[in-house]
Amino acid sequence: MRKMELKMSDIDKGDRTIDPKLLEILVCPLTKTPLTYNKETQELVSEQACLAYPIRNGVPIMLVDEARNTNAD
């Protein structure tokens, strides 16, 4: 099994990104569909569920209760 690394130097930067390998394996917990990364809002977005999961301190919070409804925008 491959070990994924998210360096603290990447997390501490104001210009945060998400590891592309992590994005490949994460799916929406509600719909099981792929997510897209919104760099501006620091969220992983499920277009099908209309939910945006926050990324806090470099850690994706993959809880439906913590997700923002994107229909409200």
PELINWO-V394965 format. One record per pair of residues at least 24 apart in sequence whose ideal C-beta (glycine too) atoms are under 10 Angstrom apart, sorted by the first residue. I is the first residue (numbers start at 1). J is the second residue. Records with the same first field share a line. If there is no record, write none. Layout:
I = J, J
This chain:
6 = 58, 59
7 = 58
8 = 57, 58
10 = 58
11 = 55, 57, 58, 59
12 = 57, 58
13 = 58
15 = 39
16 = 42, 55, 57, 58
17 = 42, 55, 58
18 = 42, 44, 55, 58, 60
19 = 58
22 = 60
23 = 60
26 = 53, 60, 62
27 = 62
28 = 53, 62, 64, 67
29 = 53, 62, 63, 64, 67
30 = 62, 64, 67
35 = 60, 62
38 = 70
41 = 68, 70
43 = 67, 68, 70
45 = 70
46 = 70
